[in-house]
Amino acid sequence: MLMNANIVVNRRAYKLPTAPTVIVCLDGCEQEYINQAVLAGVAPFFAGLSKSGTVLSADCVMPSFTNPNNLSIVTGVPPSVHGICGNYFFDQEQDCEVLMNDAKYLRAPTILASAADAGMKVAVVTAKDKLRGLLGHRLNGICFSAEKADKANITENGIESVLQSVGLPLPSVYSADLSEFVFAAGLMLLKSVRPDLMYLSTTDYVQHKHAPGTTGANSFYAMIDRYLQKFDELGAVIAITADHGMNAKTDALGNPNILFLQDILDREMGAIPARVLLPITDPYVVHHGALGSYATVYVSDSQGISPIASLLAGLPGIEQVLDRASASSRFELPMDRIGDLVVLGDRLTVLGTSASKHDLSGLTVPLRSHGGLSEQRVPLLFNRVVQPTRLVPLRNFDVFDLALNCIK
């Protein structure tokens, strides 16, 4: 028997679920994807939410990348609190770029682990294994990735024989099948283990490849719709949001709009050593070439920060250039894990380091990516009537609060 019906995580109170609750993070889900799938008549579950549930919008955290937003969602707080502000940051003490996939970089507990500690059955399924360690940090429950479902075991993941239980083969990491495996695994768990709280996180491979309303996109969202309908039929409370949106980053002819910032700085400001770092970079870059609309710049001489900022701000395609303090304050970022400057590309522009360091051979379709302010607006959907208790703008990391505390 539970002693308490509530938990407090990072100074936010949450009621423990009384019905199976499924929180879904649709990676790269620009709202227009759902709109177009509904208009095409292939997403009846989504279409019905305006009558039987709740349809809202929210802002994701900046940068509009996967890791910062997934961790904000499961902690209920911005990166300034949980510490994960990208996939990479430059550790000035170690004088090297560091991948932030290790849970040692997480500075806040998760709602998932806290719910499990309170006696709830908790399960997490993520598409890519890069998120598993962070999402499953100190979680006494089930946590595995679709990418490495064949290697899931009781000791590390709280479950075994996943492929056999799900009934699907191990998917390719660069495929729509990776996300479908997440939903199929979630359905299997809902039928067998019936977790009190489950978090499902997909991959944005399809959104990087297919624009809203295209056959590929509509087929993908029709698949999601079918699984969500099955979750609903099993009595689950369902809450859906996204880690970020997605936009085309091309010119009128479909060619990538890229600003190679390191090349520009080396050419124009060579006397002031500066390092450009792209926090979108991770082990999976084939579908976007490690190109996004957010970059940080580390400047060796503080006297060079202002002239470099002025140079970058004047470039076509740059939306904003902020110094460390301004970026930390505005975007709620940890000051010790961002550069001296934060640079944002506009809706049609991505940022690179040097042209020689980006392999664009995998871009077989016009480039689509994210990271900037133009990818910040995301869906916030529920299969129940939800009444937000606050009138302030909603964030995607309010999704647990709304699903657990605000259902009428």
C-alpha positions in Angstrom: 0.0 0.0 0.0 1.3 3.5 -0.9 1.9 5.7 2.0 1.6 8.9 -0.1 -0.4 9.6 -3.1 1.9 12.4 -4.2 5.6 12.9 -5.0 7.6 16.1 -5.1 10.3 16.2 -7.8 12.4 19.3 -8.4 10.0 21.4 -6.4 7.0 20.3 -8.4 4.3 18.1 -6.9 2.7 15.3 -8.8 -0.2 13.0 -8.0 0.7 9.4 -8.5 -1.3 7.8 -11.3 -4.5 5.9 -10.6 -4.8 4.6 -14.1 -2.0 3.5 -16.5 -0.5 6.7 -17.8 1.5 6.9 -21.0 3.6 9.9 -21.8 4.7 10.0 -25.4 7.5 12.2 -26.8 7.2 12.3 -30.6 10.7 13.3 -31.8 10.6 16.2 -34.3 6.9 16.5 -34.4 6.1 19.8 -36.0 2.4 20.3 -35.4 1.6 20.4 -39.1 2.5 16.7 -39.4 -0.5 15.8 -37.3 -2.7 18.4 -39.0 -1.9 17.0 -42.4 -2.4 13.4 -41.3 -5.8 14.3 -39.9 -6.8 16.2 -43.1 -5.7 13.1 -45.1 -8.1 11.0 -43.1 -5.4 8.6 -41.8 -5.3 9.7 -38.2 -8.8 9.2 -36.6 -7.5 9.0 -33.1 -5.7 12.4 -33.4 -8.8 13.8 -35.1 -11.0 12.8 -32.2 -8.9 14.5 -29.5 -10.5 17.9 -30.0 -13.8 16.4 -28.9 -12.9 13.6 -26.4 -9.6 15.0 -25.1 -7.6 18.2 -25.0 -5.6 19.9 -27.8 -3.0 22.4 -26.7 0.3 23.8 -27.8 3.5 24.4 -25.9 7.1 25.6 -26.3 10.0 23.2 -26.1 13.2 24.3 -24.3 16.2 25.7 -26.2 18.1 24.5 -27.9 15.3 22.7 -29.7 17.2 19.4 -29.7 16.4 15.9 -28.5 18.4 15.4 -25.3 17.7 18.7 -23.6 14.0 18.4 -24.2 13.6 14.7 -23.2 15.4 15.5 -20.0 13.3 18.6 -19.3 10.1 16.5 -19.9 11.1 13.7 -17.5 12.4 16.1 -14.8 9.8 18.9 -15.2 12.4 21.6 -15.3 14.6 23.5 -17.8 18.2 22.7 -18.6 19.5 25.3 -16.1 18.3 22.8 -13.4 18.9 19.4 -15.0 22.1 20.3 -16.7 21.7 18.7 -20.1 21.8 21.4 -22.7 22.8 19.5 -25.9 24.5 16.3 -27.0 28.0 17.9 -26.7 29.6 20.6 -24.7 33.2 21.8 -24.4 34.7 20.9 -21.1 37.2 23.7 -20.5 38.8 22.0 -17.6 39.5 18.9 -19.7 40.1 21.0 -22.8 37.9 18.6 -24.9 34.5 18.2 -26.4 32.4 15.9 -24.2 29.4 13.8 -25.1 26.6 14.3 -22.5 25.0 10.9 -22.8 26.3 9.7 -19.5 23.9 10.1 -16.6 26.8 11.6 -14.5 26.0 14.9 -16.3 22.4 14.9 -15.1 21.9 17.3 -12.1 18.3 16.6 -11.2 16.2 13.5 -10.4 13.5 12.3 -12.8 9.8 12.0 -12.2 10.1 8.4 -13.5 12.6 7.3 -10.9 10.8 9.1 -8.2 7.5 7.5 -9.1 9.2 4.1 -9.0 10.6 4.8 -5.6 7.1 5.6 -4.4 6.0 2.1 -5.4 4.7 2.7 -9.0 5.5 0.3 -11.8 7.4 2.4 -14.3 8.6 1.6 -17.8 10.6 3.5 -20.4 11.1 2.7 -24.0 13.3 5.0 -26.1 14.2 4.7 -29.8 17.9 5.4 -29.6 20.1 4.0 -27.0 21.8 7.4 -26.5 18.9 8.4 -24.2 18.5 5.2 -22.3 21.1 6.0 -19.6 19.7 9.5 -19.0 16.0 8.6 -18.9 16.7 5.5 -16.8 18.9 7.2 -14.3 18.3 5.6 -10.9 15.1 4.0 -12.2 13.9 0.9 -10.4 11.9 -0.4 -13.3 12.0 -1.3 -17.0 14.1 0.8 -19.4 15.4 -0.2 -22.8 15.9 1.1 -26.3 14.5 -0.1 -29.6 18.0 0.2 -31.0 19.4 -2.4 -28.7 16.3 -4.3 -27.7 18.1 -7.6 -28.6 20.5 -7.0 -25.8 18.0 -6.1 -23.1 18.4 -8.1 -19.9 17.0 -8.2 -16.4 20.0 -6.8 -14.6 20.5 -3.7 -16.8 17.0 -3.1 -18.3 14.6 -4.8 -16.0 13.3 -7.0 -18.8 14.6 -9.8 -21.2 13.5 -11.5 -24.4 12.1 -8.2 -25.8 12.2 -9.2 -29.4 10.3 -12.3 -28.7 7.8 -10.5 -26.6 7.2 -7.7 -29.1 7.1 -9.9 -32.1 9.1 -7.6 -34.4 12.7 -7.9 -35.7 15.4 -5.6 -34.4 14.9 -2.4 -36.4 17.5 -0.3 -38.2 18.4 2.9 -36.3 17.9 4.9 -39.6 14.3 3.8 -40.2 10.7 4.5 -39.4 10.7 1.0 -37.9 12.7 2.2 -34.9 9.8 4.3 -33.8 7.2 1.7 -34.5 9.2 -0.7 -32.3 8.8 1.8 -29.5 5.1 1.8 -29.8 4.8 -2.0 -30.3 7.0 -2.5 -27.2 4.8 0.0 -25.3 1.7 -1.9 -26.3 3.3 -5.2 -25.2 4.1 -3.7 -21.8 0.7 -2.2 -21.4 -0.9 -5.6 -22.0 1.5 -7.7 -19.9 3.2 -5.6 -17.2 0.6 -2.8 -17.2 2.9 -0.1 -15.9 1.4 2.6 -13.8 3.6 5.1 -15.7 5.2 4.7 -19.0 7.4 7.0 -21.1 7.8 6.4 -24.8 10.3 8.4 -26.9 10.7 8.1 -30.6 13.2 9.2 -33.3 12.9 12.0 -35.8 14.3 10.0 -38.8 11.0 10.4 -40.7 10.6 14.1 -40.0 14.2 14.8 -41.2 13.3 13.0 -44.5 9.6 13.8 -45.1 7.7 17.1 -45.0 4.2 17.3 -43.5 1.5 16.0 -45.8 3.8 13.8 -47.8 3.1 10.1 -48.3 6.0 9.1 -46.0 4.9 11.4 -43.2 1.2 10.6 -43.4 2.0 6.8 -43.4 4.2 7.3 -40.3 1.6 9.3 -38.4 -1.1 6.8 -39.4 1.0 4.1 -37.7 1.3 6.2 -34.6 -2.4 6.8 -34.6 -3.2 3.1 -34.7 -1.0 2.4 -31.7 -2.4 5.3 -29.7 -5.9 4.1 -30.4 -5.0 0.7 -28.9 -3.5 2.3 -25.8 -6.8 4.2 -25.4 -8.8 1.1 -25.8 -6.8 -0.5 -23.0 -7.8 2.4 -20.7 -4.6 4.3 -20.6 -4.4 8.0 -20.0 -2.3 9.3 -22.9 -0.3 12.5 -23.1 1.5 13.5 -26.2 4.1 16.1 -26.8 7.4 16.6 -28.8 11.0 17.5 -28.1 11.1 19.9 -31.0 9.6 20.8 -34.3 11.2 20.5 -37.7 11.7 22.8 -40.7 13.2 22.7 -44.2 16.6 24.3 -44.2 17.0 25.0 -47.9 16.9 27.6 -50.6 14.3 27.9 -53.3 16.0 25.1 -55.3 16.1 22.7 -52.4 19.9 23.2 -51.7 21.0 23.2 -48.1 21.3 26.7 -46.5 24.5 26.2 -44.4 26.7 28.8 -42.7 30.0 27.1 -41.9 30.9 29.3 -38.9 34.3 27.9 -38.1 35.4 28.6 -41.7 34.0 32.1 -41.5 35.7 32.8 -38.2 39.1 31.4 -39.3 38.9 33.5 -42.4 37.7 36.8 -40.9 38.9 36.6 -37.3 42.0 34.4 -37.6 43.9 36.5 -35.0 41.3 35.6 -32.4 41.2 31.8 -31.8 37.6 30.6 -31.5 36.1 27.2 -31.4 32.6 26.5 -32.8 30.7 23.6 -31.3 27.5 22.1 -32.6 25.4 20.5 -29.7 23.2 18.6 -32.2 26.2 16.3 -32.9 25.7 12.8 -31.7 26.5 9.3 -33.0 23.6 9.4 -35.4 24.2 12.2 -38.0 23.5 10.5 -41.3 20.0 12.1 -41.7 21.0 15.6 -40.8 24.8 15.8 -41.3 25.3 17.2 -37.8 23.6 20.5 -39.0 21.2 22.4 -36.9 20.1 26.0 -36.2 22.0 26.3 -32.9 25.7 26.6 -32.2 28.0 27.8 -29.4 31.3 29.6 -29.8 34.2 29.4 -27.3 36.6 32.4 -27.6 40.1 32.1 -26.1 40.5 35.8 -25.5 37.5 37.6 -23.8 38.4 40.8 -25.8 37.4 38.9 -28.9 33.9 38.0 -27.9 32.3 41.3 -28.9 33.9 41.6 -32.4 33.1 38.0 -33.1 29.5 38.5 -32.0 29.2 41.5 -34.3 30.6 39.6 -37.2 28.2 36.7 -36.8 25.2 38.8 -36.1 25.7 40.5 -39.5 25.6 37.3 -41.5 22.5 36.6 -43.6 20.7 33.7 -42.0 21.6 34.5 -38.4 18.6 35.2 -36.3 20.4 36.0 -33.0 23.8 36.1 -31.3 23.7 36.1 -27.5 26.5 36.2 -25.0 26.8 33.5 -22.3 24.9 35.4 -19.6 22.1 36.6 -21.9 21.6 33.1 -23.4 21.7 31.5 -20.0 19.0 33.9 -18.7 16.8 33.9 -21.7 16.8 30.2 -22.5 17.4 28.8 -18.9 20.7 27.1 -19.8 23.5 26.1 -17.4 26.2 28.8 -17.8 29.1 26.4 -17.3 28.0 24.2 -20.3 27.5 26.7 -23.0 30.0 28.8 -25.0 30.9 32.5 -24.7 28.4 33.0 -27.5 25.2 31.2 -28.5 24.3 31.6 -32.2 20.9 30.9 -33.7 20.1 30.3 -37.4 16.8 31.5 -38.8 14.0 29.2 -40.0 15.7 28.4 -43.3 19.4 28.2 -42.1 21.6 25.6 -40.4 25.0 26.1 -38.8 28.1 24.1 -39.4 31.7 24.2 -38.3 34.0 23.7 -41.3 32.7 22.4 -44.7 35.4 19.7 -44.6 34.1 18.2 -41.4 30.5 17.6 -42.5 29.6 14.5 -44.5 26.5 15.5 -46.5 26.5 12.3 -48.6 23.6 10.9 -46.6 21.3 13.9 -47.4 19.4 12.2 -50.2 16.5 14.5 -49.8 16.3 18.3 -49.1 17.7 19.1 -45.7 15.3 19.3 -42.8 16.5 20.1 -39.3 16.0 21.9 -36.0 17.6 23.6 -33.1 16.4 27.2 -33.4 13.5 29.3 -32.2 11.5 28.4 -35.3 11.3 24.8 -34.1 10.1 25.6 -30.6 6.3 25.2 -30.9 5.1 21.7 -30.3 1.9 19.8 -29.7 0.5 19.1 -26.2 -2.3 16.6 -26.6 -4.4 14.4 -24.2 -7.0 11.7 -24.5 -8.7 13.2 -21.4 -10.1 16.6 -20.6 -7.3 18.6 -19.0 -7.7 21.9 -17.3 -4.3 23.7 -16.8 -4.0 25.4 -13.4 -1.8 28.1 -14.7 -2.4 30.8 -17.4 1.3 31.3 -18.2 2.6 29.9 -21.5 2.8 26.1 -21.4 6.0 24.2 -21.9 6.5 20.7 -23.2 7.9 19.8 -19.8 4.5 20.6 -18.2 3.2 17.4 -19.7 3.6 15.2 -16.6 2.0 17.9 -14.5 -1.0 18.1 -16.8 -1.4 14.4 -17.2 -1.1 13.6 -13.5 -2.5 16.7 -11.8 -5.0 18.4 -14.1 -7.3 15.8 -15.6 -10.9 16.7 -14.9 
